[in-house]
């Protein structure tokens, strides 16, 4: 293998692909990138067995094609030190030594044979395929990923549930304390199916979808999913099992309704939360007469805070306790200027919905379980 490539283009590709590599791997070969040079394109594969990310770039002056496993950390650490310039990469197929040369010097790095690199999983013949707009899937992931859990006992909650229907796609995430449901309409999926996307590949998708235009292809069966982009392919193992019935926990009858500026409420919570109990992060909401009174206190340190914000309230006077850290997460992941908060009573979950000035093709609902207030 011998070719010339732009240092910045190669670094960008390796940095993106490298996010699929774990810091500690069960197989030594997983600490390497798999490089394959063919038809003037360098294909770089990185994997942790569960998630595989493949990226390609165009290269110059290909003298010899080939396949090699290149050490990920050494390659990244070396390339970070280069300004934009052409690099000549020459691989010795007998010793697997990688020589990187530039106008004023060179370095040699120890590679290894790429033949032992894990094979990429293939989908079954009964797989499904849809095309989805980049903005739609990016919006769905961005608005739900924060609500996923880190629970070894309930792995189903450690990912985003993606429900595909004929004309819409629904993204759901929950950690049993908060739940987010985002429904994107106006689609032509042509199938009805669902899968649970793990958190790590969802995070990887967030990073590479930002640079993607138009639509991407999504293919999946009962065990794996493949996202095909213009210059990248992401393959990952799905979380298997039946996702909890999320619709059953969303309260439907919520007679008490609050409309308030999202930014004002978010900033008010941040100010008051400084004085909340460090163990519970409890904030008390007293809602009446078109006002929300936010109260937090920590008796152990003799600190307390209170702030009153104007709102539009339709309902009976009400007091409810909510966790400030979860509230900040929810309000930070809503992008509308105003929000609607629907409440039933102090023991049932509060429902947060964005209010937009114009019509949107997506509908978001965020739910937060209340906390007990000590009298």
PyMOL commands that set and color helices and strands:
alter all, ss='L'
color gray80, all
select helices_A, chain A and resi 7-18+28-31+72-79+114-116+134-147+155-158+199-209+246-249+262-273+324-332
alter helices_A, ss='H'
color red, helices_A
select strands_A, chain A and resi 2-6+32-38+41-47+51-58+60-64+66-71+86-92+97-102+105-110+128-133+159-164+168-174+178-185+193-198+215-220+224-228+232-237+256-261+282-288+291-298+303-310+312-314+318-323+338-343+350-355+362-368
alter strands_A, ss='S'
color yellow, strands_A
deselect
rebuild
show_as cartoon
